[in-house]
Amino acid sequence: MQQNRLRQLFLLEEKDRMLLRCLFEPVGPDALERLYQDLDFDAERQEYLLFLSRLSQKNGFAQVPQPLVARMKGLIRYHMVNNVLLMQGVLEITDLLREKGIPVMLIKGAAFSACYDRMQPRLMWDADIAVPYQRADEACQMALSAGFALRGTSPHAVDLVRENYQVDLHRVVFKRGGEKRAEEIWQKAQKILYQGRELFVPDLADQLIHGLDNEFRNHVVGEGEGRRIKWYYDAAKLIRHPAFPGWQAVAQRAKERGVPGIVRYMLGLFEESLPGWVDKAFFTEYLPDREYRFDEETLLSLRSYATENDRYKNDVASGHVPHRFSRWLALMKLEYRYMNSEVSPAEGQVSLLQMFLIHWRLDSVWQIPAKVLQRLWNMRKKKGGGTDG
């Protein structure tokens, strides 16, 4: 039952699958009409409505009920304007940093807007960029000097805001891996020209893997429900891209980035929702089950602790670590090992035992009997048994 609940966090609903097929494959008018049946525009998810509006525009708004045409056109215009404003913030920071010779890489949605899904309306809350690891602090100070304000910080990025601009400035692209992996991504980055500026984007393999890794983590920590169609669309867009490097290259890159298990899991769910898109050799030869599968029970346990985990990390970043969070330190180490595919399937039950030990604040399994006796003794005292004498 729990494993089914976990998978439901990632799998697409039937109407989402139908919409994606219509976006990427030739369809007839009957398929389009079915998408508009029983559509409640006011109650539907924004992600779904935007993709449906894009499909409608692509087909000249044929089969769209007349009252919805104006609303769909308005939705497209709204997100196009919002995207332009967010990217304008990126360009202002880019111009600042260019004076000091600091290159800028567009990542996540910004990379799609400028390169991989160019000039298409996209649901974006902010624009993400990365700079070389060693120059991140300098870049942040330059943005602050230009009137941007600091909205939030984390070990891998800072959130910068000014008027309608919201830019996340990253020192690393992947949250795990640190400086070395950040440099590797820059070495393979693709140079593009956007609005007269020379910028970089992750190459297609890194863009795909980063998206899968990021969405995996969002769902594990309890975020991302309702946004599923967005990451499926992004993955589909890259898989069908003319520059797609092939499944063996994707598997190899996933190993290099330290997330083969995550990529295998996410693409397995993608293939389950949209059969025929992923080469079977990806699962049987390039990232075989016996080496790169992790058990979902461990993942569920990680999910249940993730909120406390993130609270602990935020306290560390602010320099204040309350005593009640100290027990999560070991769990954080386990979480990072697990998400880096350093915990093999055979270690799954050991991982659960580690979590049990962390919960009871024990250093080893040999302390369990003493802990149990102590609990029994405390229970006896509470019932009034007390001690002799």
FENFENRA-V976895 format. One record per residue. N is the residue number from 0. OMEGA is omega as a letter, one per 40 degrees, with the letter a starting at -180 (none if undefined). NEAR is the number of other C-alpha atoms within 8 Angstrom. D_CENTER is the distance of its C-alpha to the mean C-alpha in Angstrom with 1 decimal. Layout:
N_OMEGA_NEAR_D_CENTER + N_OMEGA_NEAR_D_CENTER
This chain:
0_a_4_24.8 + 1_a_7_21.9 + 2_i_9_20.3 + 3_i_7_20.8 + 4_i_8_19.1 + 5_a_10_16.0 + 6_i_9_16.0 + 7_i_8_16.7 + 8_a_8_13.3 + 9_a_10_11.9 + 10_a_11_15.1 + 11_i_10_16.2 + 12_a_6_19.4 + 13_a_6_22.4 + 14_i_7_22.6 + 15_i_10_19.1 + 16_a_11_20.0 + 17_a_9_23.3 + 18_i_11_21.8 + 19_i_9_19.5 + 20_i_8_22.6 + 21_i_12_24.7 + 22_a_7_22.4 + 23_a_6_22.6 + 24_i_6_25.9 + 25_a_5_29.4 + 26_i_7_30.4 + 27_a_6_33.6 + 28_i_7_34.5 + 29_i_6_34.4 + 30_i_9_30.7 + 31_a_11_30.1 + 32_a_10_32.5 + 33_i_7_30.7 + 34_a_10_27.6 + 35_i_9_29.7 + 36_i_6_31.6 + 37_i_4_31.0 + 38_i_7_28.4 + 39_a_6_28.2 + 40_a_6_26.9 + 41_a_4_26.9 + 42_a_5_25.1 + 43_i_9_22.5 + 44_a_7_18.8 + 45_a_7_18.3 + 46_a_10_15.7 + 47_a_10_18.3 + 48_a_11_21.1 + 49_i_14_19.8 + 50_i_9_19.3 + 51_i_9_22.7 + 52_i_12_24.3 + 53_i_10_23.2 + 54_a_10_24.7 + 55_i_11_27.8 + 56_i_9_28.3 + 57_a_7_28.1 + 58_i_7_30.8 + 59_a_6_32.9 + 60_i_9_32.2 + 61_a_6_34.4 + 62_i_7_34.5 + 63_i_10_32.8 + 64_a_7_34.9 + 65_i_6_36.6 + 66_a_6_35.6 + 67_a_8_31.9 + 68_a_10_32.4 + 69_a_8_32.7 + 70_i_8_29.7 + 71_i_11_27.5 + 72_i_10_28.9 + 73_i_8_28.4 + 74_i_10_24.7 + 75_a_12_24.2 + 76_a_9_26.3 + 77_a_8_24.5 + 78_i_12_21.0 + 79_i_11_22.7 + 80_i_8_24.4 + 81_i_9_21.3 + 82_i_13_19.5 + 83_i_8_22.7 + 84_a_10_22.9 + 85_a_14_19.4 + 86_i_10_20.2 + 87_i_9_23.6 + 88_i_11_22.3 + 89_a_11_20.6 + 90_i_9_23.9 + 91_i_8_25.9 + 92_i_9_24.0 + 93_i_10_24.3 + 94_i_8_28.0 + 95_a_10_28.4 + 96_a_13_26.8 + 97_i_9_28.6 + 98_i_7_31.9 + 99_i_6_31.0 + 100_i_6_29.7 + 101_i_11_26.0 + 102_a_11_23.8 + 103_i_12_20.7 + 104_i_11_17.6 + 105_i_13_15.6 + 106_i_14_11.9 + 107_a_11_9.0 + 108_i_10_11.1 + 109_i_12_14.2 + 110_i_12_14.4 + 111_a_11_14.5 + 112_a_13_17.1 + 113_a_10_19.2 + 114_a_9_19.1 + 115_i_10_17.3 + 116_a_9_18.0 + 117_i_8_20.6 + 118_i_6_22.1 + 119_i_7_20.5 + 120_a_11_19.8 + 121_i_10_16.2 + 122_a_9_14.7 + 123_i_9_13.6 + 124_i_5_14.0 + 125_i_9_14.1 + 126_a_14_14.2 + 127_i_13_12.5 + 128_i_14_15.0 + 129_i_13_15.7 + 130_i_15_19.2 + 131_a_14_20.9 + 132_a_10_20.4 + 133_a_6_24.1 + 134_a_10_24.4 + 135_a_12_21.5 + 136_i_7_23.9 + 137_i_7_26.4 + 138_i_11_24.1 + 139_a_10_23.1 + 140_i_8_26.8 + 141_i_10_27.7 + 142_i_12_25.4 + 143_i_10_26.8 + 144_a_7_30.3 + 145_i_6_29.7 + 146_i_7_29.1 + 147_i_10_25.3 + 148_a_8_24.7 + 149_a_10_22.3 + 150_a_8_20.2 + 151_i_7_18.1 + 152_i_9_17.5 + 153_a_8_15.4 + 154_a_5_16.1 + 155_a_9_13.8 + 156_i_11_14.3 + 157_i_13_16.7 + 158_a_12_16.5 + 159_a_15_19.6 + 160_i_12_21.4 + 161_a_9_24.7 + 162_a_4_26.1 + 163_a_7_23.7 + 164_i_12_21.6 + 165_a_13_18.3 + 166_i_14_16.8 + 167_a_12_14.3 + 168_a_14_16.0 + 169_i_13_14.3 + 170_i_14_16.5 + 171_i_15_14.1 + 172_i_11_11.3 + 173_a_9_9.9 + 174_i_7_10.0 + 175_i_6_12.5 + 176_i_10_15.5 + 177_a_9_17.1 + 178_a_8_19.6 + 179_a_7_20.6 + 180_i_11_17.3 + 181_i_15_16.9 + 182_i_10_20.4 + 183_i_8_19.8 + 184_i_11_17.1 + 185_a_9_19.6 + 186_a_6_22.3 + 187_a_8_20.7 + 188_a_10_19.5 + 189_i_8_21.1 + 190_i_8_23.5 + 191_i_9_23.7 + 192_a_8_26.1 + 193_a_8_24.7 + 194_i_4_27.2 + 195_i_5_29.6 + 196_i_7_27.2 + 197_a_8_26.3 + 198_i_12_22.6 + 199_i_12_20.2 + 200_i_13_17.0 + 201_i_16_15.3 + 202_a_9_17.2 + 203_a_10_16.1 + 204_i_12_15.3 + 205_i_10_13.0 + 206_i_11_11.3 + 207_a_11_10.8 + 208_i_11_9.8 + 209_i_11_7.4 + 210_i_12_5.6 + 211_i_13_6.1 + 212_a_11_5.5 + 213_a_8_2.1 + 214_i_10_2.7 + 215_a_10_5.5 + 216_i_8_5.5 + 217_a_10_5.2 + 218_a_12_7.8 + 219_a_12_9.7 + 220_i_10_10.4 + 221_i_8_11.5 + 222_i_7_9.3 + 223_i_9_8.3 + 224_a_9_11.8 + 225_i_6_13.5 + 226_a_8_10.6 + 227_a_11_10.6 + 228_a_11_12.9 + 229_a_8_10.8 + 230_i_11_8.3 + 231_i_9_11.7 + 232_a_9_13.5 + 233_i_10_11.5 + 234_a_11_11.9 + 235_a_8_15.5 + 236_i_10_16.3 + 237_i_11_15.6 + 238_a_8_17.4 + 239_a_7_20.3 + 240_i_8_20.4 + 241_a_4_23.8 + 242_a_5_22.5 + 243_a_10_20.4 + 244_a_8_21.6 + 245_a_6_22.1 + 246_i_11_20.6 + 247_i_8_22.4 + 248_i_9_21.0 + 249_i_11_17.3 + 250_i_12_18.2 + 251_i_9_20.0 + 252_i_10_17.2 + 253_i_12_14.8 + 254_a_9_17.7 + 255_a_7_18.2 + 256_i_9_14.7 + 257_a_9_15.2 + 258_a_13_12.6 + 259_a_14_15.0 + 260_i_12_14.8 + 261_a_13_11.1 + 262_i_12_11.5 + 263_a_12_14.7 + 264_a_9_13.5 + 265_i_10_10.9 + 266_i_9_13.6 + 267_i_9_16.2 + 268_i_11_14.8 + 269_a_11_14.6 + 270_i_11_18.2 + 271_i_8_19.3 + 272_a_9_18.4 + 273_a_8_19.6 + 274_i_8_22.3 + 275_a_6_23.6 + 276_a_7_20.7 + 277_i_9_19.9 + 278_a_8_22.9 + 279_i_6_24.2 + 280_i_8_25.0 + 281_a_13_21.3 + 282_a_12_21.5 + 283_a_9_25.2 + 284_a_7_25.8 + 285_i_11_23.0 + 286_a_12_20.7 + 287_a_11_23.3 + 288_a_8_22.8 + 289_a_5_25.3 + 290_a_8_23.3 + 291_i_13_19.6 + 292_i_12_19.3 + 293_a_11_18.4 + 294_a_8_19.9 + 295_i_8_18.1 + 296_i_9_20.5 + 297_i_12_19.2 + 298_i_9_15.6 + 299_i_12_17.1 + 300_i_9_18.9 + 301_i_10_16.0 + 302_a_11_14.5 + 303_a_8_17.9 + 304_a_8_18.0 + 305_a_10_14.6 + 306_i_9_15.9 + 307_i_9_18.8 + 308_a_11_16.9 + 309_i_8_15.0 + 310_i_8_18.3 + 311_a_13_20.0 + 312_i_8_17.8 + 313_i_9_18.4 + 314_i_11_22.1 + 315_a_9_22.2 + 316_a_10_20.9 + 317_i_6_23.6 + 318_a_6_26.2 + 319_a_7_27.0 + 320_i_9_26.4 + 321_a_7_28.3 + 322_a_5_30.1 + 323_i_5_28.4 + 324_a_10_25.0 + 325_a_9_26.7 + 326_a_10_26.2 + 327_a_11_22.4 + 328_i_9_22.8 + 329_i_8_23.4 + 330_i_11_20.6 + 331_i_9_18.1 + 332_i_8_19.6 + 333_a_9_19.3 + 334_a_9_15.7 + 335_i_9_14.9 + 336_a_10_17.5 + 337_a_9_16.0 + 338_i_10_12.5 + 339_i_13_14.3 + 340_i_14_16.3 + 341_i_7_19.4 + 342_a_10_20.3 + 343_i_11_22.1 + 344_a_10_22.9 + 345_a_5_26.3 + 346_a_8_24.9 + 347_a_13_23.2 + 348_i_8_26.2 + 349_i_7_26.8 + 350_i_10_23.4 + 351_i_10_24.3 + 352_i_8_27.7 + 353_i_8_26.1 + 354_i_9_24.3 + 355_i_8_27.7 + 356_i_12_29.4 + 357_a_13_26.9 + 358_a_8_27.5 + 359_i_6_31.2 + 360_i_7_31.0 + 361_i_10_32.8 + 362_a_7_32.9 + 363_a_7_34.0 + 364_a_7_34.8 + 365_i_5_38.5 + 366_a_9_38.2 + 367_a_9_37.4 + 368_i_7_41.1 + 369_i_7_42.0 + 370_i_8_39.1 + 371_i_8_40.2 + 372_i_8_43.8 + 373_i_8_42.9 + 374_i_8_41.1 + 375_i_8_44.2 + 376_i_8_46.5 + 377_i_8_44.5 + 378_i_8_44.7 + 379_i_10_48.4 + 380_i_10_49.0 + 381_i_8_47.2 + 382_i_6_49.6 + 383_a_6_52.5 + 384_i_7_53.4 + 385_i_7_53.5 + 386_i_5_55.4 + 387_i_3_59.0 + 388_none_2_61.4
